[in-house]
Amino acid sequence: QVQLVESGGGLVQAGGSLRLSCAASGGTFSSYAMGWFRQAPGKEREFVAAFNWGGGSMHYADSVKGRFTISRDNAKNTVYLQMNSLKPEDTAVYYCAAGYGTGLSGLPRVDRYDYWGQGTQVTVSS
């Protein structure tokens, strides 16, 4: 059983930055694809960014390319999401997810992840 705990959310003005962290425990970290998703009120959960299992490849949603950066520290079993040039439309609850053996093609799909964190709120004011 993998546990995921997110932190780092908050309120920021448009154009600002935040860094989210997701600490994982209970599994072999390198065996899991690690991803970030977000869900705004009244909308479906959507893909933001992810590493495939093993961490060799990254994938980003078009809406965040060039602004967000995903990284991972295998020694700390932690994945990060650096968010720069934030926009009001980035406002959402951000979730960390782990998918056992999920490959590159499956990274954007909610159903390819086995474990989810509790979420952290990110609010960007205009």
N, C-alpha and C positions, 0 to 999 in steps of 0.2 A: 504494500500500500504506500503510495507516494503522497506526501503532504507538500502543499505549496502555500507559501505565505508572501503576499505582496506588501510593499510599502513604498512610500515616496509620493503619493498623490497629494493634491492640494489645490489651492486657488492661485492662479497666476494671470497676469495681464497678457493680452494679445501681444505676440512678439517675444514673449519670455520663454524660459526653459524649465523643464523638470526632468528628473531622472527617477524612473521606477526600478525597484529591485524585486526579485522573486527568489526566495530561498527555498530550495528543495531538500527533502529528506525522505528516507525510506526506500530508495531505489538506486540503481546504478545510473548515475546521471548521464553518462555518455551514451547509454542505450536509448535515450529518449530524445525525440524532437521536442524543442522547447519553443513555445510561441506566445505571442501577445495578441489578445483580441479586445474589442471594446464594444460597449452597448450603450447607446443613448436612449433616453426615455421614448417609448413608443416605437422603437426600431429594433430590428433583429441584430443579434450579435454578429460583428464583422471582424474579419481578419485584419491585423495590423502588420505584424512582422514575425518571422520565425527562423530558427535553425533546423535543418534536418537532423536525424539521429547521427551522432558522431560529431556534429558541429561543423562539418566541412562546407556547407552551403547555406546561404541566407536567402530569404525571399521577403519582399516588402509589398504592401498594398500601394497602388499607384498614388493614392491620396497622401501618403506620407514619405514617399521617396525623396531623398535629398534633405529631409528635415529630421527624420527619426533614424536612430542607429541602434540595432540590437547587438548585444555582446554577451559573452558568457565567461565565467571563471570556473573551470572545472574543479579547481582545488577547493573552492568555497561552495560548490554546488549551487551557484547563483547565476541567474540571467538578469540582464539589465536592459532597460529601454531608455535611451537618451532622447529626449524630445525637445527640439529647438524650433524656433519660429512658430510657436503655437498659435493656433487660430481658434476663434469661438466654436467652430464646427468640430474641433477636436474634443469638446466637452463630452464626457462619457464616464461610465465605470469601466476601468481597464482590468482585464483578467489575464492571469498567467495560466498556461496550460502545458501539459506534458503528454506526449503521444509515443507509446512504445513502438520503436521501429518505423515510425512514420517517415516516408521518403519525401523527396522534393515535391512531387506532384500532389501529395496529400496535404501539404502544409497549410493552404488556405481554408481547409474544410474543417468545420467545427466537429464533425463526426469522426475525425481521425485522431482525436485527442481523448485520452483515457482519464485524466485527472485535471481538476480545475482548482484554482485558488478562490478565495472569498471575494476578491475584487477590491480595487482602490479607486476612489472618486478623483477625477481630474476635471476641474472647472476653469475654463478660460474666459475671462471677461473682456469685453470689447472697449 
